Structure formats: C-alpha cells, structure tokens
Amino acid sequence: MDDESLSRLVAVTGPAGSSNVALAAAVAAVRTAAAGSSAVILVEGVSDQSAIEALAARRGRNLGQEGVFVVPMGGATNIGPFLDLFGPRGLDVALAGLCDEGEEGVFRRGLARAGLHPGPARPDLERLGFYVCVADLEDEMIRSLGAALVERLIADQGELASFRTFCRQPAQRNRTREQQLRRFMGTRSGRKAHYGRVLADALDLTGVPRPLDRVLAQV
C-alpha cells in the first residue's frame, strides 16, 4: 500500500473512532524492522486495544519493545484495507485479531479475500490467530468478573449514580444486569475505551477470557 492509499485508510478509519496514532506507529515500525520481527493485532475499536494493552502490561510485556502493535480499525467492516496493508500482499507481518460474534462473517470474508483461507469453522479462524468474542470483549470480561464486581468498578469510577439512572430507562428494565452493564459502557464517547482498560486491570490472571488470552499468546 502506497502513502496515498494509507492516507485514504486513515481518513476512513479516523472518523469511526480508531486510533490513527496506533496505525501510523505500526506502519512506520514495520517498514523499517527486520522481516519477521513485527506483529500486528487487528481489533475493531479502541476499547479492545485498551484491554489488550492493559493485560499485556499486567503480564510484564512491553508490546512496543517487542514489535507488537494493537491497531484498532474503526469497525469490522474496515478489515479488508487493513489486511491489504499488513497481510501477505502488503507489509506481510505476523497477524492476529479479535472480532465480535456478530462480525465473524465480515472478518472471515476479509481474510478470504486477502488469501488467508479462514475455512468454515472457528478453529480455522483461530489457526490464523483470529478469535471471536461472545458477544464482544466487554461482554466476555463482564462475565469473567461477575456483575457485582463490575458494578463496584463503576462505583470506583464515580459513575454508579449514572449507571443506576441508565438502568431505570424503559429500554433497559427487562435486560439482565450483565446486558445493562455492557450497554452502559457504550453510551458516551470514550467510556467504552476507558472501561476496556478498567475491566482488564481487574481480571484474575488465572481467569482471563479465552479470546483475550489467546490473541496475546499468538504474538
């Protein structure tokens, strides 16, 4: 991908909320690094990036020093251009990734178009280093931590009153507490990314959700 194409990719993903800083850092490093010394983890958004980087730090890893870059794409539908950039027809770095359950088909089609042959089943995706979160990474972490602990974390952030007000909304009353917690985290700009790190920092390291654990082990 030439510089003009990269600029177009930045323009597309930036307004969707991805971190162009991560994209630029990854491209700059990969272009100058020795072959095989870099890896990129493709994720849908900055909340996934926050969680992965927080967990890596808790495990004593410095991803930047290792040449591993977590790159949010501003949504699953952007995976094609990112695979063009980092995949075998582009910079050809080691790849891994996370996607939400609802976006599995989008990821699978993107990988197929990039010549990576994802196959028909999830183990085939995992063989390529791509893991599916049910329903998304926040949902995985909320289930791992338990709703009561997540509410305490929200209280620690000074947002318990806001959460309780949110839960009283008619659309939320019949949802489970886990569903309410997940939806609350996406209700304000920046909140989802903030809680991605908060939840990852609170995880028991012996009970990390499998997709999060395995995507880090891949690179």
N, C-alpha and C positions, 0 to 999 in steps of 0.2 A: 504494500500500500504506500503510495507516494504521499508527500506532505500535503498536497491539496486534498487528497482523499481523507487523510487523517483530520484535517481541519473540518471537513464536512461531517465526519463522525463526531467530533467534539460539539459541533453546532447542533446535531440531532440529539445527543445524549444530555448535554448540559441543561437545557430547559426541563428535561424529565427528572432532574434531581440527582444525577450521578455526579461523582467527583472527578472532574477533569484533571485535577492535580494527580490523582492516582493513575489515570490513563497516561498523562504526559510523562510521569516518572517511570512507569513501566516501559514505555516505548523508548525513552532515552537510554535506560539501563540495558535493555535487551539489545539495542542496536550496537552498543559498544562492548558488550560482555562476550566472553568466550562461548562458543557453541556448547549447548548443554548445561550451562551454568545458571540459567534463569528459569523461573516458572511463573505462571500466571493463574490465579484463581478467579474465574469469571462468576460474578454474582449479580442478582437482579438490581439491588439497591444498596444505599449506604448503610442501612441497618444491618444487613448481612455482613458488609465489610467491617462494621464496628464490632460485631460479635466475634468474627473470626480473628481479628487482630487482638481483641481483648483476651480471648482464650489462648492464643499463641503466646502472648506476654506472660500469662499465668503459668504456662508450661516452660518458661525460660527461653523462649525462642525470640530472636530478633529477625523478623521476616525480611526486612530491608537488607540487612547484612548478609542474609542467606541468598539474596537474589530472588525472593518470592514476593510477588505483588498481587494484592487483592484489588481487583478492578470492578467497580460497580458499573453496570451498563445502562442504567436508566430504564430498566424494564426488560423482560424476557424477549420481547419482540425484536430487540436490537442485537440478538446473539449473532445473526448472520455476518454483519460487518465486523464484529469483534473477532469472529473466527477467521474471517478473511485477513484480518490484521495479524493475529497471533498464531493462527493454525498452520498446518503443513504447507499451504500455498502462500503464506506470508512470512512472518518472522520465525515461524516453526519452533516455538518454545514448548516446554512441557506444560500441559494444560490440566486444570481441574475445575470443578464448578459446583454450585448449588442452584437448585431451582425449586419453586413452589410446586406442589402437587398439580395445581391447575394449569401449570405451564410446561409440564413434562413433554407434551406433544410438540410444542414450539421448539424446545431445546433439541428434541430428537430429530426434527426436520432440519434444523440448522446444522447439527452435527453431520447429518447425512449429506447435505449439500456441500459441506466442507470436505467431504471424502473420508470421514472418520468412522463410518459404518457402525452406528449405535445399536443395531439389532432391534428385535421386537420387545425385549423384556428389560426390567430394571437391572438385573445383574449385568446385562450388556452395557448399559449406561455406566454402571459402576466400574466396569472393566476399563472404561476410558477415563475414569476419575470424576465422573459427574454423579451427584447424589440428589435425591428427591426428598424434600421436606414435606411433612404432612401436618397441617395444611400449608404452613410456611414455617420459617425458622423460629419466629416468635412463638407460634403455637407449640413447636417442639420443646422450646425452653420452658414455656409456662407449664406444660405437662410434666416436665422433668422436675421443676422446682416445686410445683404444687401451688394452687390458687392462693392459699393463706399466706405463703411466703412472698408471693408476688405482690399481694396487697400491702404487706409490710414494706416492701421495697418502694412501692408507690408512695406510701406514707413518708418514708425516709427522704423522698424527693420533694416533699411538700405538696403533693398533688392528690392526697386522699379525698379531700372535700370535692375536688373537681371530678374525681372518679365516681364518687357516690352520686353526684348530680347527674353525671352521664348515665349511670345505671337506672335512674328513675325515668329516663326518656321512654316514651311508649314503645319505640322500636327495639329497646333493649330489655324490656321487662321479662320477656319469655326466653331469653337466651341464658345459657349456662354461665356461671361465673367465669370460667375459662374463656368463653367466647366474648364476654364483656371486656375482660382484660385485654385480649388481643385487639379488639376493635378500638378500645380507648387509646391504645398506643399509636394508632394511625390517624387520630383525629386532629392533630395540629402539626404544622410544618416543623420538622426537626425532632419531634417527640419519638418517632419510631427509631431513628438512629441513636438517640440518647439511650433508650431502653434496650436497644440491642447490646450496648456495652454494659449497662447495669445488670441485665439478666445473665450475660456471660460471666461477669465478675462474681456472680452469686452461685454459679453452678458448682455442685460437688464434682470434683475432678474424676471421681470414680463412676459418675452417672451422667456424663456428657451425652446429649442426643447423638444418635449414631451418625446422621449426615454431617453434623458439625465435626464430630470426632474424626470421621474417615476422610473428609476433604482435606483436613490439615495433615493427616498421615500420608496423604497421596503425594505431597510435595516436600 
